[in-house]
């Protein structure tokens, strides 16, 4: 897991799959960052090739946790197949989705996500 931080934490999963095997560790990593004080998070999904329901649940759960604490989350550089899944599940209406990491981070900084 690669991450960069300033006022918005950027997390980029390095593995191509976010599934029943990898999602518990992924979610735990994100929860630890939230517990450390992170309020704004951008997920850069450019390396992701596959996400299943447990991966989607981890992402949605993280968003809920952030919003409970007054924070928010954006998603960027979403591969086409993953973007289609977000559309089918209507998650594209829940998350601020952006083409670039800079756009996603800026939107959180400005409260637009």
C-alpha positions in Angstrom: 0.0 0.0 0.0 1.5 3.3 -1.1 0.3 6.5 0.6 1.1 10.1 0.6 -0.1 12.6 3.1 -0.6 16.2 3.7 -4.0 17.5 4.8 -5.5 14.9 2.4 -4.2 11.3 2.7 -3.7 9.6 -0.7 -3.8 5.8 -0.7 -3.0 3.7 -3.7 -3.5 0.0 -3.4 -0.5 -1.7 -5.0 -2.1 -5.1 -5.5 -4.3 -5.6 -8.6 -7.1 -7.1 -6.6 -9.3 -5.9 -3.7 -11.2 -9.0 -2.8 -12.2 -11.2 0.1 -8.5 -12.0 0.7 -7.0 -8.5 0.6 -9.9 -6.3 1.7 -9.6 -7.0 5.5 -6.0 -5.8 5.5 -6.9 -2.8 3.3 -9.7 -1.8 5.5 -7.6 -2.2 8.7 -4.9 0.0 7.1 -7.5 2.7 6.4 -9.1 2.5 9.8 -5.7 2.9 11.4 -5.1 6.1 9.4 -8.5 7.4 10.4 -7.7 6.6 14.1 -4.4 8.5 13.6 -6.5 11.6 12.7 -7.0 11.4 9.0 -10.2 13.1 8.0 -9.8 13.4 4.2 -8.8 10.5 2.0 -8.3 10.0 -1.7 -8.2 6.5 -3.1 -6.1 6.3 -6.3 -7.3 3.1 -8.0 -5.1 3.2 -11.1 -3.5 -0.2 -10.4 -6.7 -2.0 -9.5 -7.9 -4.7 -11.9 -10.6 -6.4 -9.9 -12.8 -5.5 -6.9 -15.4 -7.8 -5.4 -18.3 -7.1 -3.0 -16.0 -7.4 0.1 -13.7 -4.8 -1.5 -16.6 -2.5 -2.2 -17.8 -3.0 1.3 -14.4 -1.9 2.7 -14.4 1.2 0.6 -18.0 2.2 1.5 -17.4 1.4 5.2 -14.3 3.7 5.1 -16.4 6.5 3.6 -19.0 6.1 6.3 -16.4 6.2 9.1 -14.8 9.3 7.6 -18.2 11.1 7.3 -19.1 10.2 10.9 -16.1 12.2 11.9 -16.8 15.1 9.7 -14.5 14.0 6.9 -14.8 12.8 3.3 -13.3 10.6 0.7 -12.7 10.9 -3.1 -11.7 8.3 -5.7 -9.5 8.9 -8.7 -7.9 7.3 -11.7 -10.5 4.5 -11.8 -10.0 1.9 -14.5 -12.9 1.5 -16.9 -14.0 -1.9 -15.7 -14.0 -0.7 -12.0 -15.8 2.5 -13.0 -18.5 0.4 -14.7 -19.0 -1.5 -11.4 -19.2 1.8 -9.5 -21.9 2.9 -12.0 -23.9 -0.4 -11.8 -23.9 -0.2 -8.0 -24.6 3.5 -8.1 -21.5 4.2 -6.0 -20.5 6.8 -8.6 -23.2 8.9 -7.0 -21.9 8.4 -3.5 -18.2 9.1 -4.1 -16.6 12.1 -5.6 -14.9 10.4 -8.7 -12.1 12.2 -10.5 -9.9 11.6 -13.5 -6.7 12.7 -11.8 -5.3 12.5 -8.3 -4.7 16.3 -8.2 -8.4 16.9 -9.0 -9.5 14.5 -6.3 -7.3 16.0 -3.7 -8.2 19.6 -4.6 -11.9 18.8 -4.4 -11.5 17.5 -0.9 -9.4 20.5 0.1 -12.2 22.8 -1.2 -15.0 20.6 0.2 -16.4 19.7 -3.3 -16.1 15.9 -3.2 
